[in-house]
Amino acid sequence: MTAGPPTPVTGPAARPSVRGLRHLLKVRGLRRLVYVRLLSSFGDGAFQGALAVLVLFSPERKSDPAEIAAGFVVLLLPYSVVGPFAGALLDRWSRRRVIVWANLIRCLLVGLVAVQIAAGLPNIILFVTALLIMGVGRFVGSGLSASMPHTVAQDSLVGANALATTSGAIATAAGGGYAIALRGLLGDSNGRVAIVTATVLLFYLAAALIATRFRLMELGPDETDEPAQTMRAVLQGFASGLHHVIARPTVGLAVLVVMAVRFNFGLCTMVVLLLFQKYFTEPLWVLRPGATGIAEVLAVGALGVFSGAVVTAPVVRRLGRTRWLVVLLTVVAVLVLIFGSRFTIWSTLVTTFAVGFAYQSSKVCMDSVVQADSDDAYVGRVFALYDTANNLAYVSAFCLGVLIVPPAGNGLGAVALVAVMFMITGWGYGAGMRRLSRRPAPADLVARAATDGPVELTDRGAPTPGDRAGG
């Protein structure tokens, strides 16, 4: 990222405009949010690693596509069910308070899961508690995303999202690796698996403690349009968030882009799991099949995510968001078709890197659109709906994979579908933004663009409110 000093800030509510990783980290509020996301995401990865690798998806026991799909549906269902309701509360209650209490509740539930594992209780009981943990986690993830615009100016959201979301993604992968490594050290007995699981609560507790350093309403919401009755507000959360997305076409288009990329990510995940479990049988230099190979894929995917975040902010400033996404997704479509269809360990790692890069870069860009073009009174509900849509796309990829991915994972149909989806998404986004540029923007977005800095011009020369070069 290109470094640049923060602009002078006046007034307690001012949000600084900064460029460059070093200067972003000097913003106290953003730095705290990043710490909370790092710890929460590491805990999420460690918990999912303990549950998935040690219980659900042990490569020695799970290799059938239907079993893998069913397991991911169980793991991700709470994200889809709880999301809209979490959004309503995030736009009603102090987001700082929601983040703190959600992490504390997860501490208690993780302790309960550890006891259940140690006692050897049936899996169905364990799954119910796990569903609660991941459901409560939606309040944390959506709350952190909705809080981001309260720490930096809108023209700094791309860089801030690159820092925060990438840190979270890498921490999640590291948490999964932590669970795998600790499992290798301690062994597979119920008591030792319970110890691995119990350590997760320490990360959630640390995240809660850091979040308490924010003032009560420092993260918003600054205003709310919700009814006085809490239950009515919760029940209306989905409808009002969806209505706001429809009313802001740049936001709706951003949600669709990330859904499509997330779908591709899910289908690739299923293919990779099956390849390393069933298709790859011989090591290739330092590359290994089986569980070790899956750990290597996690590392390469995390490197792709990190690279996507580092590159995105400076490239967007030079090319513009729309042009960058069209080029990126087109190139990745070609790479997936060339390397993904070879079905070797090294070509699978290349494909994994490319898909991870594309997912993170596109999400950083689209998160910034959602944050900048959504009203603060609605942003919690919009992000909860956003997360819900992404996880539904992820789960649907696994469900479709049951039908089109062979048991060993070496299916050309899935590879071709991913490549076509990337191509359609990139060119579709470009066409959609050009069309929106010819429509009059809502009055508040025009005013916001006038005060927040330069407005990027599309290929046709018309300003696009959701496509500002810096935001």
Rosetta blueprint (number, residue, H / E / L):
1 M L
2 T L
3 A L
4 G E
5 P L
6 P L
7 T L
8 P L
9 V L
10 T L
11 G L
12 P L
13 A L
14 A L
15 R L
16 P L
17 S L
18 V L
19 R E
20 G L
21 L H
22 R H
23 H H
24 L H
25 L L
26 K L
27 V L
28 R H
29 G H
30 L H
31 R H
32 R H
33 L H
34 V H
35 Y H
36 V H
37 R H
38 L H
39 L H
40 S H
41 S H
42 F H
43 G H
44 D H
45 G H
46 A H
47 F H
48 Q H
49 G H
50 A H
51 L H
52 A H
53 V H
54 L H
55 V H
56 L H
57 F L
58 S L
59 P L
60 E L
61 R L
62 K L
63 S L
64 D L
65 P H
66 A H
67 E H
68 I H
69 A H
70 A H
71 G H
72 F H
73 V H
74 V H
75 L H
76 L H
77 L H
78 P H
79 Y H
80 S H
81 V H
82 V H
83 G H
84 P H
85 F H
86 A H
87 G H
88 A H
89 L H
90 L H
91 D L
92 R L
93 W L
94 S L
95 R H
96 R H
97 R H
98 V H
99 I H
100 V H
101 W H
102 A H
103 N H
104 L H
105 I H
106 R H
107 C H
108 L H
109 L H
110 V H
111 G H
112 L H
113 V H
114 A H
115 V H
116 Q H
117 I H
118 A H
119 A L
120 G L
121 L L
122 P L
123 N H
124 I H
125 I H
126 L H
127 F H
128 V H
129 T H
130 A H
131 L H
132 L H
133 I H
134 M H
135 G H
136 V H
137 G H
138 R H
139 F H
140 V H
141 G H
142 S H
143 G H
144 L H
145 S H
146 A H
147 S H
148 M H
149 P H
150 H H
151 T L
152 V L
153 A L
154 Q H
155 D H
156 S H
157 L H
158 V H
159 G H
160 A H
161 N H
162 A H
163 L H
164 A H
165 T H
166 T H
167 S H
168 G H
169 A H
170 I H
171 A H
172 T H
173 A H
174 A H
175 G H
176 G H
177 G H
178 Y H
179 A H
180 I H
181 A H
182 L H
183 R H
184 G H
185 L H
186 L H
187 G L
188 D L
189 S L
190 N H
191 G H
192 R H
193 V H
194 A H
195 I H
196 V H
197 T H
198 A H
199 T L
200 V H
201 L H
202 L H
203 F H
204 Y H
205 L H
206 A H
207 A H
208 A H
209 L H
210 I H
211 A H
212 T L
213 R L
214 F L
215 R L
216 L L
217 M L
218 E L
219 L L
220 G L
221 P L
222 D L
223 E L
224 T L
225 D L
226 E L
227 P L
228 A L
229 Q L
230 T H
231 M H
232 R H
233 A H
234 V H
235 L H
236 Q H
237 G H
238 F H
239 A H
240 S H
241 G H
242 L H
243 H H
244 H H
245 V H
246 I H
247 A H
248 R L
249 P H
250 T H
251 V H
252 G H
253 L H
254 A H
255 V H
256 L H
257 V H
258 V H
259 M H
260 A H
261 V H
262 R H
263 F H
264 N H
265 F H
266 G H
267 L H
268 C H
269 T H
270 M H
271 V H
272 V H
273 L H
274 L H
275 L H
276 F H
277 Q H
278 K H
279 Y H
280 F L
281 T L
282 E L
283 P L
284 L E
285 W L
286 V L
287 L E
288 R L
289 P L
290 G H
291 A H
292 T H
293 G H
294 I H
295 A H
296 E H
297 V H
298 L H
299 A H
300 V H
301 G H
302 A H
303 L H
304 G H
305 V H
306 F H
307 S H
308 G H
309 A H
310 V H
311 V H
312 T H
313 A H
314 P H
315 V H
316 V H
317 R H
318 R H
319 L H
320 G L
321 R H
322 T H
323 R H
324 W H
325 L H
326 V H
327 V H
328 L H
329 L H
330 T H
331 V H
332 V H
333 A H
334 V H
335 L H
336 V H
337 L H
338 I H
339 F H
340 G H
341 S L
342 R L
343 F L
344 T L
345 I H
346 W H
347 S H
348 T H
349 L H
350 V H
351 T H
352 T H
353 F H
354 A H
355 V H
356 G H
357 F H
358 A H
359 Y H
360 Q H
361 S H
362 S H
363 K H
364 V H
365 C H
366 M H
367 D H
368 S H
369 V H
370 V H
371 Q H
372 A H
373 D H
374 S L
375 D L
376 D L
377 A L
378 Y L
379 V H
380 G H
381 R H
382 V H
383 F H
384 A H
385 L H
386 Y H
387 D H
388 T H
389 A H
390 N H
391 N H
392 L H
393 A H
394 Y H
395 V H
396 S H
397 A H
398 F H
399 C H
400 L H
401 G H
402 V H
403 L H
404 I H
405 V L
406 P L
407 P L
408 A L
409 G L
410 N L
411 G L
412 L H
413 G H
414 A H
415 V H
416 A H
417 L H
418 V H
419 A H
420 V H
421 M H
422 F H
423 M H
424 I H
425 T H
426 G H
427 W H
428 G H
429 Y H
430 G H
431 A H
432 G H
433 M H
434 R H
435 R H
436 L H
437 S H
438 R L
439 R L
440 P L
441 A L
442 P L
443 A H
444 D H
445 L H
446 V H
447 A H
448 R H
449 A H
450 A H
451 T H
452 D H
453 G L
454 P L
455 V L
456 E L
457 L E
458 T L
459 D L
460 R L
461 G L
462 A L
463 P E
464 T L
465 P H
466 G H
467 D H
468 R L
469 A L
470 G L
471 G L
